[in-house]
Structure formats: structure tokens, C-alpha cells
């Protein structure tokens, strides 16, 4: 990874000069939030936001913010950079289930699969991926293991 000025979650002045890797996926507040939609017909939440429900195909969805805590459901490590990717490898990648019942395919802050466990509590963070040509940190969302909770064993 070239030129990223920080590891871990963004805080303070770093967050003020950061730009999202894709606009509209998350808010960089304290706490950060994923931006989703809820269908006005069937009530199902979905991420990312969209006008048409992916479950029942109804038009008309309401914008919502998702919980910033969840449970680790599946995980792996990405060890080769995908085409066009400018960040460091390896990085963690997995599925997190949120209290709303939705599962999010997401980046994880832990890149070693052996250090993660099924059912482990996780929380949302905003993390740097790389610096753009203007020196701004390009950031994305990721889930990190809760430090205060012991992981649940088994289930991989």
C-alpha cells in the first residue's frame, strides 16, 4: 500500500480530508453508519440503497441507517489484489449479520482468518484504503472484532 497515512479507524483531522471509495454507502460520523433502504411494500431492509426492492421488486423505498454492530458469519482473506485495486493485501473479507436481519458482504479489519471466529461480535469502522493523487485518504467501511468480547469458538 502506498502513501496511506493511518492504520485503523479514521478520527479527527484525517476523517475531515478523507473521501469515500464510493459515495452513498456510509456516513463517516461518530459512530459511522451504513446507508441502506427499507421497502415500503414488504418491509425488507437492503444494502446498498436503491429505489426498487431486490426482494419483491416494488418501487419506493425509504432510506435508513443500519446498526453499526453485528455478528461475524463468514470470513476469508484476500491475498491477491483484484484488478484496479490500489490498497494493500492481504485484507479480511467476510459476511456480517446485523440486528436488522440483513447480512452485509464487507471488508474486515483483520486479515488473518485464524484470528476470527464464527459468531464473534463486530463493529463498523471507516478505514483508509489508499491515498489518491491529491494526497487524500480514500476510505471504505469495514467491520472489526470487538476487543472487549471473547470470540465464540468453532463454526468456520
N, C-alpha and C positions, 0 to 999 in steps of 0.2 A: 504494500500500500504506500503510495507516495503522498507526502505532504499533509496527512491528516494530523491536526494539531491536538487531538484529545482522544483518549480511550474512555469508554463508558458513557453514561448518560450525559446529555448536554445540560449545562446550567449557566446562568448569568450571561455575561457578555458573549460567550460562544454561541448560545442559542439566539441572541439578537442578530448575529450575522450569518446564521445558517439558512439554507434553503432546502425545501423538501425535494426528495428524489422524484416524487410525483405529487402534484398539487391535489388537495382534496381527500387524501387518505387519512390524515391525522391532524390533530392540533398539538402544538408544542407547549401547551400550558403546564401548570403545576397543580394537579397531575396531568400528564399527557392523555389524550383520548383518541380512539379510533372513530372515524366518522362513517356511519352506516345509514341504512334506511330500514323502515318497517312498512310492510304492505298494509294499505288501508282496507283491503279485502280480507286476506287470510291472516294478517297479523304477524307473519313471519319476519324476523329481522334478517337482513342480509348485508354482507360486506364484500366489496366496497359499495358506496352509494350508487343507486341508479333509479331511474323513473319507473321502470317496468319490473314487476316482481319476478324473480327467477323461479319461484315455486308454483305460482298459479297463473302467471302471465298477465295479471291485472295491471292496468295503468294507474298511476297515482300512489306514490309512496311518501311517507313522512321522514324527514331527516332526523336521525337520533345519534347520540353518542353512546358507545359501548363501554362496559365496565373495563377498568384498567387492571383487573386481577383475573386470573384464570387458573386452569389446571393443565399441566403438560400431558398430552395424549399420545403423541408420536414424535420421533426426532431422528436426525441423522446429521452428518457433516458434509458440507460441500467442499471438496478438496481440489477441484479444478475450476478455474474461473469460467463462467458462461460467456458466450460471445458478447462483446461490448461492455462487459463488467469491468469497472475501474477500481474496485476495492480490493482488500486483502482476502486471501484464502489461507487456511480453511475458515469457514464460518458455520455456525449452527443453523439448522433449518428444521422446522417441525410444524406440528399442529397443536394449537392451544384451544381448549374448550372454555368458553366464557359462561358466566352465570345465566346469560340470556338464552343459553342452549345452542349457540352458534359456535362452530369450530372455525378457527382462523388459521390459514396456512401462512406461516410467518418466519421471519428470521429470528434466531435465538442468540443471546449474547455469549453463550457457552458453546465452543466449537468441539469439545471433546465429548462424544456420546457416552462414554463410560462414566462421566460425572453427572449424568442426568438420570432421572427415574420416573417411571410411569406414575401419574397422579401427583407429581410434585407441584406445589403452589408456585405460581409465577406472576410477575407484574410487568406492565408495559413501561418501556423506556424509549427515548429517542436517542439514536446513536449515529455518529458520523460514519460515512462510507468512504468518501474521498474528498479532496479539495478540487474545485473547478478551476478554470484558467484565470479567474479573477481572485482566487485565494479564499473563496467562501467554502465553508463546510457544507457538503451535500449530505443530507441526513435521511434516515428512514426509521421506521418503528421496528422494535424487536422486543421479545419477552425475555426476562431474566429470572433466574431462580430466586425465591425469597430466601434471604440469608438467615432469617430467624426460625425457619421451619426445617425440620429434618426430612429428607426425601423418603418417599414410600418405596420400598424395595420390590423388585420383580416387575413382571408385566411387559418387558421390552418387546 
